[in-house]
Amino acid sequence: MRTKRIPVAVACLLGAALLSSEEKSGPRKFVRFQAGAVTAYGIVEGEKVRRLEGDLFGDWKPTEDTRSLKDVKLLVPTKPTKVLAVGLNYASHLAGRPAPQNPEIFFKPPSCLIAQGENIVIPPGTTDCHYEAELVIVVGKRAKNVAKEKALDHVLGVTCGNDVSARDWQKGDLQWWRAKGADTFGPCGPYIVSGLNYDDLLVTLRLNGEVKQKQRTSDLIHGVAAIVSWVSRHVTLEPGDLIYTGTPGETTALKPGDVVEVEVEGVGVLRNGVEAARS
């Protein structure tokens, strides 16, 4: 009996449908990118990115549009409605303070976010601006009053983050609105990776190539599920929202000309230069 050949174009479409339905559940690496007039989400395949069609936070499928990663501009991985962060979430960062019973949450404005390769700008008026390497949670679907046991169902994946902090403003101001939220104080990216064990990843920070921070997320006082559940009891989380999970150990000041790299195991490296504000 003769078999019919499936046309190449149809085969490609069938392969794309299979990828979108079967591979979402495994570890996947996503980006948000710009190429000319195109701004889109994509899925990383080696040194290439395949543009996605549909909603990354809902139903999506890969297209036949692929580009070299080196030829696209990587953007902040999502467009969040809000950015939250956890303080004092590693024992190594407590400096003698008691461990908090619940995650200690503060806000960073979305306007502070910058992408891979963009510069951290030290603003006028601060002389003690520090790096903070962090795992960042990417919310995948709306979360309100979510139980800890169900919290990971609301997580799309994780990315790398740097919670840049002006320590002098942090100590002197009533709120941390500028100490943690000044423009460029939220480096984030370059990838979102799903399907990892988020509570056992190595977080490393290098300043000009020298390791300054290095600790596993298994040492988090409050893990990813606990953070998402706690926040959702008080603030509704929306798809694309970001939660910085806290920094380990000690930090030091940045200076113009520095290069900061935050690496999260299984995710990638977030690299940003440092410059002084221009008058």
C-alpha positions as CSV (number, residue, x, y, z in Angstrom):
1,M,0.0,0.0,0.0
2,R,1.3,3.4,-0.9
3,T,1.6,6.1,1.8
4,K,0.9,9.7,1.1
5,R,3.7,12.2,1.7
6,I,2.9,15.1,3.9
7,P,3.9,18.4,2.3
8,V,6.9,20.1,4.0
9,A,4.9,23.1,5.0
10,V,2.2,21.0,6.7
11,A,4.9,19.0,8.4
12,C,6.4,22.2,9.8
13,L,3.0,23.2,11.1
14,L,2.4,19.9,12.7
15,G,5.9,20.0,14.3
16,A,5.1,23.5,15.6
17,A,1.8,22.3,17.1
18,L,3.5,19.4,18.7
19,L,6.2,21.7,20.3
20,S,3.6,24.1,21.6
21,S,1.5,21.4,23.3
22,E,4.2,19.0,24.5
23,E,7.3,21.0,25.3
24,K,5.7,23.7,27.4
25,S,5.8,21.4,30.4
26,G,9.6,20.8,30.2
27,P,12.5,23.2,30.8
28,R,12.2,25.9,28.3
29,K,14.0,29.2,27.8
30,F,12.0,32.3,26.7
31,V,13.0,35.8,25.7
32,R,11.3,39.0,24.9
33,F,13.2,40.6,22.0
34,Q,13.2,43.4,19.4
35,A,14.3,43.0,15.8
36,G,13.7,46.0,13.6
37,A,10.0,46.8,13.9
38,V,9.2,43.4,15.5
39,T,8.8,43.2,19.3
40,A,7.9,39.7,20.4
41,Y,8.4,36.8,22.7
42,G,10.5,33.9,21.5
43,I,11.8,30.5,22.6
44,V,15.6,30.0,22.5
45,E,16.9,27.1,20.5
46,G,20.7,27.0,20.9
47,E,22.1,30.3,19.4
48,K,18.7,31.1,17.7
49,V,15.4,32.4,18.9
50,R,12.1,31.3,17.4
51,R,9.3,33.9,17.5
52,L,6.2,32.8,19.3
53,E,2.6,33.5,18.2
54,G,-0.1,34.0,20.8
55,D,0.2,34.7,24.5
56,L,3.3,33.5,26.4
57,F,1.1,33.5,29.5
58,G,-1.7,31.5,27.9
59,D,-1.9,29.7,24.5
60,W,1.1,30.1,22.2
61,K,2.8,28.3,19.4
62,P,6.2,28.6,17.7
63,T,6.4,30.1,14.2
64,E,8.8,29.5,11.3
65,D,10.4,32.9,12.1
66,T,13.9,32.2,13.5
67,R,16.7,34.7,14.1
68,S,20.2,34.6,15.5
69,L,20.3,35.7,19.2
70,K,23.3,38.0,18.4
71,D,21.1,39.8,15.8
72,V,18.3,40.7,18.1
73,K,18.0,43.1,21.1
74,L,17.0,41.3,24.3
75,L,14.5,43.3,26.3
76,V,13.3,43.1,29.9
77,P,11.7,39.6,29.9
78,T,8.2,40.8,30.7
79,K,6.1,44.0,30.9
80,P,5.0,43.6,34.6
81,T,2.1,45.5,36.2
82,K,4.2,45.5,39.4
83,V,7.6,44.5,40.7
84,L,8.0,43.2,44.2
85,A,11.1,42.2,46.2
86,V,11.9,40.3,49.3
87,G,14.3,41.6,51.9
88,L,16.3,39.6,54.5
89,N,15.7,36.3,52.8
90,Y,19.1,34.6,53.3
91,A,20.6,34.0,56.8
92,S,23.9,35.2,55.4
93,H,22.4,38.6,54.7
94,L,20.8,39.2,58.1
95,A,23.9,40.6,59.8
96,G,22.6,39.5,63.2
97,R,19.0,40.5,62.7
98,P,16.3,37.8,63.4
99,A,14.9,35.9,60.5
100,P,11.5,37.2,59.5
101,Q,8.5,34.9,60.1
102,N,7.0,35.9,56.8
103,P,8.6,37.3,53.6
104,E,9.4,40.9,54.0
105,I,8.1,42.6,50.8
106,F,8.7,45.9,49.2
107,F,7.9,47.4,45.8
108,K,10.2,48.4,43.0
109,P,8.5,50.4,40.2
110,P,8.5,48.8,36.8
111,S,10.2,52.0,35.5
112,C,13.5,50.9,37.3
113,L,13.8,47.8,35.0
114,I,16.6,47.6,32.5
115,A,17.6,44.8,30.2
116,Q,20.7,42.8,29.4
117,G,23.6,45.0,28.3
118,E,22.0,48.3,29.5
119,N,23.9,50.4,32.0
120,I,23.2,50.9,35.7
121,V,23.3,54.7,36.2
122,I,24.4,56.0,39.6
123,P,22.3,59.0,40.2
124,P,23.5,62.3,41.8
125,G,23.2,62.4,45.6
126,T,24.2,58.8,46.4
127,T,27.7,57.7,47.2
128,D,27.0,54.1,48.3
129,C,25.2,52.3,45.5
130,H,25.4,48.5,45.9
131,Y,24.7,45.4,43.7
132,E,22.4,42.6,44.9
133,A,22.3,39.3,42.9
134,E,18.9,37.7,43.0
135,L,16.7,35.0,41.6
136,V,13.6,36.6,40.1
137,I,10.2,34.9,40.0
138,V,8.1,35.4,36.8
139,V,4.4,35.1,37.5
140,G,2.6,33.0,34.9
141,K,-1.0,33.4,35.7
142,R,-3.2,35.5,38.0
143,A,-2.7,34.6,41.7
144,K,-5.1,35.7,44.5
145,N,-5.2,33.9,47.9
146,V,-3.2,31.0,46.5
147,A,-2.2,28.2,48.9
148,K,1.5,27.4,49.1
149,E,0.9,23.9,47.7
150,K,-0.7,25.4,44.5
151,A,1.7,28.4,44.2
152,L,4.1,27.0,41.6
153,D,1.1,26.5,39.3
154,H,1.1,30.3,39.0
155,V,4.9,30.6,38.2
156,L,6.0,30.7,34.6
157,G,9.7,30.5,35.4
158,V,12.6,32.4,36.8
159,T,15.2,34.9,35.6
160,C,18.2,36.8,36.9
161,G,17.9,40.1,38.7
162,N,20.1,42.7,40.4
163,D,18.3,44.7,43.1
164,V,20.5,47.8,42.9
165,S,20.4,49.7,46.2
166,A,21.5,53.1,47.3
167,R,22.4,52.2,50.9
168,D,22.7,55.9,52.1
169,W,19.2,56.6,50.8
170,Q,18.0,53.3,52.2
171,K,19.1,54.3,55.7
172,G,18.0,57.9,55.5
173,D,14.6,57.9,53.7
174,L,11.2,56.9,55.2
175,Q,10.5,54.7,52.2
176,W,12.8,52.9,49.8
177,W,11.2,54.5,46.7
178,R,14.5,55.9,45.4
179,A,17.0,53.7,47.2
180,K,15.6,50.6,45.5
181,G,13.5,52.1,42.7
182,A,15.6,54.8,41.0
183,D,15.8,54.6,37.2
184,T,18.1,51.6,36.1
185,F,18.0,50.0,39.6
186,G,16.3,46.9,38.4
187,P,18.5,44.9,35.9
188,C,16.5,41.8,34.9
189,G,16.9,39.0,32.3
190,P,18.1,38.0,29.9
191,Y,15.9,34.8,29.8
192,I,12.9,33.3,31.5
193,V,13.5,29.6,32.2
194,S,10.7,27.3,33.2
195,G,10.7,23.7,34.5
196,L,13.7,24.1,36.9
197,N,13.9,23.3,40.6
198,Y,13.7,26.9,41.6
199,D,14.6,26.2,45.2
200,D,18.0,24.7,44.4
201,L,19.8,26.9,42.0
202,L,23.2,28.5,42.4
203,V,23.2,32.4,42.3
204,T,26.5,34.0,41.6
205,L,27.6,37.7,41.2
206,R,30.8,38.7,39.6
207,L,32.1,42.3,39.7
208,N,34.7,42.9,37.0
209,G,35.2,39.2,36.8
210,E,35.7,38.6,40.6
211,V,33.1,36.5,42.4
212,K,31.5,38.6,45.2
213,Q,28.3,36.6,46.0
214,K,27.7,32.9,45.6
215,Q,24.9,30.9,47.3
216,R,22.2,28.4,46.4
217,T,18.5,29.2,46.5
218,S,18.1,26.2,48.8
219,D,19.3,28.6,51.5
220,L,16.4,31.0,51.0
221,I,14.5,31.5,54.3
222,H,11.3,31.7,52.3
223,G,11.2,29.7,49.1
224,V,9.5,30.5,45.8
225,A,6.1,28.9,46.6
226,A,6.0,30.5,50.1
227,I,6.7,34.0,48.6
228,V,4.1,33.7,45.9
229,S,1.5,32.4,48.3
230,W,2.2,35.1,50.9
231,V,2.1,38.0,48.4
232,S,-1.1,36.7,46.8
233,R,-2.9,36.9,50.1
234,H,-2.5,40.7,50.1
235,V,-1.7,41.8,46.5
236,T,-3.2,40.1,43.4
237,L,-0.4,39.0,41.1
238,E,-0.9,39.3,37.4
239,P,0.9,37.4,34.5
240,G,4.3,38.9,33.9
241,D,4.7,40.4,37.4
242,L,8.2,40.0,38.8
243,I,9.3,39.1,42.4
244,Y,13.0,39.5,43.4
245,T,13.6,36.9,46.0
246,G,16.4,38.4,48.1
247,T,20.2,38.6,48.0
248,P,22.8,36.5,49.9
249,G,25.9,37.5,51.9
250,E,27.5,41.0,51.9
251,T,27.5,43.6,49.1
252,T,29.8,46.4,48.2
253,A,29.5,49.7,46.3
254,L,29.6,50.1,42.6
255,K,31.6,52.7,40.7
256,P,31.4,54.0,37.1
257,G,33.2,51.6,34.7
258,D,32.3,48.5,36.6
259,V,30.8,45.5,34.9
260,V,28.3,43.4,37.0
261,E,27.3,39.9,36.1
262,V,24.5,38.0,37.8
263,E,24.4,34.3,36.9
264,V,21.6,31.9,37.9
265,E,22.3,28.2,37.3
266,G,20.3,26.9,34.4
267,V,19.1,30.4,33.5
268,G,22.0,32.4,32.1
269,V,24.0,35.5,32.8
270,L,22.7,39.0,33.2
271,R,25.5,41.5,32.4
272,N,25.3,45.3,32.9
273,G,27.9,48.1,32.9
274,V,27.9,51.0,35.4
275,E,28.1,54.7,34.7
276,A,27.6,58.0,36.5
277,A,24.6,60.1,35.7
278,R,25.3,62.7,33.0
279,S,24.7,66.3,33.9
